[in-house]
Amino acid sequence: MPQITVEYSAQLAERFDRRAFALALHAEASALIDSTLSSFKTRFHRLDEVVIGAGAETDAMVHVDLAILPGRSPETKQKLGQTALDLLVDHLGDAGGLSTQATVKVRDLEGGHYHKHVLQ
């Protein structure tokens, strides 16, 4: 926990500093939700085909799904979502002629129990 998934349009691959975004998000969110830094995991999925609105080639998107263990207040989730969005915008770089929609969803990990084991 937390499990973070980031989907992004392929045309953002060169502009979006994904590693720096993940490291900044891990550091900020760790303090906000009182979770150890080593517990954060972020996966990136490049989307080669995305259709937004009328389908203009200059439209792009990035969506962050931030799943955390239940028990955080709505205010904490709101602050976490806004922090993630601010960091995302900071790490997207120059728009380069693209109209880019950046979105974040904060949710509780659902269904069953979360299990973890670290091998060393």
GROMACS elastic network, one bead per residue, 0.5 to 0.9 nm:
[ bonds ]
;  ai    aj funct       b0    kb
    1     4     6  0.86552   500
    1    35     6  0.80669   500
    1    39     6  0.54953   500
    1    40     6  0.59173   500
    1    41     6  0.72509   500
    1    67     6  0.75328   500
    1    68     6  0.59537   500
    1    69     6  0.66247   500
    1   109     6  0.84808   500
    1   114     6  0.81197   500
    1   116     6  0.86217   500
    2    35     6  0.81699   500
    2    39     6  0.64995   500
    2    40     6  0.50850   500
    2    41     6  0.63711   500
    2    42     6  0.83574   500
    2    66     6  0.69497   500
    2    67     6  0.56670   500
    2    69     6  0.71049   500
    2   109     6  0.84460   500
    3    39     6  0.86657   500
    3    40     6  0.65160   500
    3    41     6  0.53583   500
    3    42     6  0.63194   500
    3    43     6  0.82003   500
    3    65     6  0.81281   500
    3    66     6  0.61621   500
    3    67     6  0.51718   500
    3    68     6  0.66654   500
    3   109     6  0.82760   500
    4    22     6  0.89138   500
    4    40     6  0.76596   500
    4    41     6  0.60112   500
    4    43     6  0.62491   500
    4    44     6  0.85622   500
    4    64     6  0.69553   500
    4    65     6  0.56687   500
    4    67     6  0.61898   500
    4    68     6  0.86383   500
    5    41     6  0.84670   500
    5    42     6  0.57435   500
    5    44     6  0.59967   500
    5    45     6  0.75294   500
    5    63     6  0.81399   500
    5    64     6  0.57989   500
    5    65     6  0.51624   500
    5    66     6  0.66841   500
    5    67     6  0.84694   500
    6    42     6  0.73748   500
    6    43     6  0.61490   500
    6    45     6  0.60519   500
    6    46     6  0.83953   500
    6    62     6  0.69744   500
    6    63     6  0.56738   500
    6    65     6  0.63871   500
    6    66     6  0.86569   500
    7    43     6  0.85885   500
    7    44     6  0.59799   500
    7    46     6  0.59273   500
    7    47     6  0.65687   500
    7    61     6  0.79924   500
    7    62     6  0.55966   500
    7    63     6  0.52690   500
    7    64     6  0.66102   500
    7    65     6  0.84875   500
    8    11     6  0.84324   500
    8    12     6  0.68983   500
    8    13     6  0.78085   500
    8    16     6  0.87847   500
    8    44     6  0.76808   500
    8    45     6  0.64351   500
    8    46     6  0.52135   500
    8    47     6  0.56999   500
    8    48     6  0.87100   500
    8    60     6  0.77362   500
    8    61     6  0.57343   500
    8    63     6  0.65103   500
    8    64     6  0.87665   500
    9    12     6  0.56859   500
    9    13     6  0.73765   500
    9    45     6  0.87984   500
    9    46     6  0.60347   500
    9    48     6  0.63720   500
    9    49     6  0.73532   500
    9    50     6  0.65849   500
    9    59     6  0.87896   500
    9    60     6  0.54726   500
    9    61     6  0.54979   500
    9    62     6  0.65093   500
    9   100     6  0.89465   500
   10    13     6  0.54337   500
   10    14     6  0.86654   500
   10    46     6  0.55760   500
   10    47     6  0.54144   500
   10    48     6  0.50957   500
   10    49     6  0.76394   500
   10    50     6  0.85863   500
   10    60     6  0.82136   500
   11    14     6  0.73751   500
   11    15     6  0.82650   500
   11    47     6  0.89089   500
   11    48     6  0.81564   500
   11    58     6  0.88787   500
   11    60     6  0.72027   500
   11    98     6  0.86625   500
   12    15     6  0.52514   500
   12    16     6  0.57320   500
   12    46     6  0.88361   500
   12    60     6  0.73987   500
   12    61     6  0.83146   500
   12    62     6  0.86090   500
   12    92     6  0.78034   500
   12    95     6  0.86762   500
   12    98     6  0.87851   500
   12   100     6  0.88399   500
   13    16     6  0.57157   500
   13    17     6  0.82236   500
   13    18     6  0.86304   500
   13    46     6  0.75866   500
   14    17     6  0.77853   500
   15    18     6  0.89845   500
   15    91     6  0.82528   500
   15    92     6  0.59712   500
   15    93     6  0.55993   500
   15    94     6  0.69265   500
   15    95     6  0.79934   500
   15    96     6  0.83956   500
   16    19     6  0.88818   500
   16    21     6  0.83594   500
   16    88     6  0.87204   500
   16    91     6  0.59626   500
   16    93     6  0.62609   500
   16    94     6  0.89725   500
   17    20     6  0.56059   500
   17    21     6  0.61752   500
   17    22     6  0.88063   500
   17    91     6  0.55196   500
   17    92     6  0.64772   500
   17    93     6  0.76810   500
   18    21     6  0.50467   500
   18    22     6  0.61795   500
   18    23     6  0.86619   500
   18    44     6  0.78042   500
   18    88     6  0.89335   500
   18    91     6  0.73803   500
   18    92     6  0.83762   500
   19    22     6  0.51692   500
   19    23     6  0.61950   500
   19    24     6  0.85739   500
   20    23     6  0.51859   500
   20    24     6  0.60763   500
   20    25     6  0.84625   500
   20    91     6  0.72583   500
   21    24     6  0.52319   500
   21    25     6  0.60126   500
   21    26     6  0.85091   500
   21    84     6  0.89294   500
   21    87     6  0.65538   500
   21    88     6  0.64280   500
   21    90     6  0.82487   500
   21    91     6  0.58091   500
   21    92     6  0.86436   500
   22    25     6  0.50817   500
   22    26     6  0.59952   500
   22    27     6  0.85928   500
   22    41     6  0.86096   500
   22    42     6  0.65300   500
   22    43     6  0.89792   500
   23    26     6  0.51751   500
   23    27     6  0.62920   500
   23    28     6  0.87331   500
   24    27     6  0.52540   500
   24    28     6  0.62058   500
   24    29     6  0.84452   500
   24    87     6  0.72486   500
   25    28     6  0.52202   500
   25    29     6  0.57497   500
   25    30     6  0.81079   500
   25    83     6  0.78829   500
   25    84     6  0.62652   500
   25    87     6  0.68419   500
   25    88     6  0.85251   500
   26    29     6  0.53291   500
   26    30     6  0.57849   500
   26    31     6  0.88152   500
   26    37     6  0.62612   500
   26    38     6  0.87120   500
   26    39     6  0.89446   500
   26    40     6  0.61759   500
   26    41     6  0.83399   500
   26    42     6  0.86963   500
   27    30     6  0.53515   500
   27    31     6  0.69655   500
   27    37     6  0.65814   500
   28    31     6  0.57977   500
   28    32     6  0.65629   500
   28    80     6  0.85181   500
   28    83     6  0.76492   500
   28    84     6  0.85073   500
   29    33     6  0.60536   500
   29    34     6  0.79408   500
   29    35     6  0.78801   500
   29    37     6  0.85635   500
   29    80     6  0.64419   500
   29    83     6  0.78641   500
   29    84     6  0.80130   500
   30    33     6  0.57056   500
   30    34     6  0.55731   500
   30    36     6  0.59855   500
   30    37     6  0.56438   500
   30    39     6  0.87876   500
   30    40     6  0.80709   500
   31    34     6  0.51184   500
   31    35     6  0.68507   500
   31    36     6  0.82943   500
   31    37     6  0.86443   500
   32    35     6  0.80317   500
   32    76     6  0.70713   500
   32    77     6  0.89531   500
   32    79     6  0.79832   500
   32    80     6  0.68025   500
   33    68     6  0.86938   500
   33    72     6  0.72265   500
   33    76     6  0.71772   500
   33    77     6  0.84359   500
   33    80     6  0.79291   500
   35    38     6  0.85101   500
   35    39     6  0.69849   500
   35    40     6  0.82340   500
   36    39     6  0.54708   500
   36    40     6  0.75379   500
   37    40     6  0.58557   500
   38    41     6  0.81368   500
   42    66     6  0.89777   500
   47    50     6  0.65628   500
   50    55     6  0.82297   500
   50    59     6  0.85809   500
   50    60     6  0.74664   500
   50    61     6  0.80436   500
   51    54     6  0.76057   500
   51    55     6  0.50218   500
   51    56     6  0.77532   500
   51    57     6  0.84998   500
   51    59     6  0.78968   500
   51    60     6  0.83547   500
   52    55     6  0.51774   500
   52    56     6  0.72478   500
   52    59     6  0.63492   500
   52    60     6  0.73293   500
   52    61     6  0.80822   500
   53    56     6  0.75986   500
   53    59     6  0.83743   500
   55    58     6  0.84701   500
   55    59     6  0.72351   500
   56    59     6  0.55783   500
   56    60     6  0.89819   500
   57    60     6  0.80332   500
   57    98     6  0.84053   500
   58    97     6  0.68726   500
   58    99     6  0.60534   500
   58   100     6  0.83143   500
   59    98     6  0.57140   500
   59   100     6  0.59334   500
   59   101     6  0.79246   500
   60    98     6  0.64902   500
   60    99     6  0.60433   500
   60   101     6  0.63278   500
   60   102     6  0.87503   500
   61    99     6  0.81972   500
   61   100     6  0.50724   500
   61   102     6  0.58377   500
   61   103     6  0.79768   500
   62    88     6  0.85027   500
   62   100     6  0.74012   500
   62   101     6  0.63222   500
   62   103     6  0.63411   500
   62   104     6  0.84921   500
   63   101     6  0.81781   500
   63   102     6  0.59608   500
   63   104     6  0.56787   500
   63   105     6  0.78255   500
   64    84     6  0.80385   500
   64    85     6  0.83259   500
   64    88     6  0.85908   500
   64   102     6  0.81824   500
   64   103     6  0.62882   500
   64   105     6  0.62381   500
   64   106     6  0.83449   500
   65   103     6  0.86682   500
   65   104     6  0.59825   500
   65   106     6  0.62174   500
   65   107     6  0.76561   500
   66    80     6  0.89677   500
   66    81     6  0.81380   500
   66    84     6  0.87758   500
   66   104     6  0.73971   500
   66   105     6  0.60314   500
   66   107     6  0.62467   500
   66   108     6  0.83371   500
   66   109     6  0.89942   500
   67   105     6  0.82863   500
   67   106     6  0.60076   500
   67   108     6  0.53353   500
   67   109     6  0.52268   500
   67   110     6  0.85242   500
   68    71     6  0.88852   500
   68    72     6  0.84853   500
   68   106     6  0.75642   500
   68   107     6  0.63083   500
   68   109     6  0.54082   500
   69    72     6  0.78320   500
   69   107     6  0.84903   500
   69   108     6  0.54553   500
   69   109     6  0.53730   500
   69   110     6  0.83558   500
   69   114     6  0.83043   500
   70    73     6  0.89822   500
   70   107     6  0.83484   500
   70   108     6  0.50761   500
   70   109     6  0.66689   500
   70   110     6  0.84055   500
   71   108     6  0.82550   500
   72    75     6  0.81327   500
   72    76     6  0.61493   500
   72    77     6  0.66595   500
   72   108     6  0.86484   500
   73    76     6  0.51659   500
   73    77     6  0.63634   500
   73    78     6  0.86254   500
   74    77     6  0.50735   500
   74    78     6  0.60751   500
   74    79     6  0.86193   500
   75    78     6  0.50155   500
   75    79     6  0.61769   500
   75    80     6  0.85199   500
   76    79     6  0.51284   500
   76    80     6  0.60529   500
   76    81     6  0.85612   500
   77    81     6  0.60673   500
   77    82     6  0.86083   500
   77   106     6  0.63526   500
   77   107     6  0.79292   500
   78    81     6  0.51541   500
   78    82     6  0.62451   500
   78    83     6  0.85527   500
   78   106     6  0.79050   500
   79    82     6  0.51827   500
   79    83     6  0.60165   500
   79    84     6  0.85224   500
   80    83     6  0.51009   500
   80    84     6  0.61055   500
   80    85     6  0.85997   500
   80   106     6  0.74772   500
   81    84     6  0.51468   500
   81    85     6  0.61842   500
   81    86     6  0.86547   500
   81   104     6  0.61044   500
   81   105     6  0.66313   500
   81   106     6  0.59072   500
   82    85     6  0.50315   500
   82    86     6  0.60910   500
   82    87     6  0.85606   500
   82   104     6  0.80304   500
   83    86     6  0.51736   500
   83    87     6  0.61868   500
   83    88     6  0.85070   500
   84    87     6  0.51955   500
   84    88     6  0.60211   500
   84    89     6  0.86883   500
   84   104     6  0.69656   500
   85    89     6  0.62279   500
   85    90     6  0.85989   500
   85   102     6  0.71834   500
   85   103     6  0.67307   500
   85   104     6  0.61092   500
   86    89     6  0.53022   500
   86    90     6  0.62673   500
   86    91     6  0.88099   500
   87    91     6  0.62487   500
   87    92     6  0.87430   500
   88    91     6  0.52379   500
   88    92     6  0.62273   500
   88   102     6  0.74019   500
   88   103     6  0.87441   500
   88   104     6  0.89296   500
   89    92     6  0.53192   500
   89    93     6  0.75402   500
   89   102     6  0.71917   500
   90    93     6  0.66361   500
   92    95     6  0.75149   500
   93    96     6  0.85303   500
   94    97     6  0.84199   500
   94    98     6  0.89969   500
   95    98     6  0.53148   500
   95    99     6  0.70365   500
   95   100     6  0.72307   500
   96    99     6  0.87312   500
  107   110     6  0.83957   500
  109   112     6  0.88425   500
  109   113     6  0.88186   500
  109   114     6  0.79695   500
  110   113     6  0.81985   500
  110   114     6  0.88643   500
  111   114     6  0.86513   500
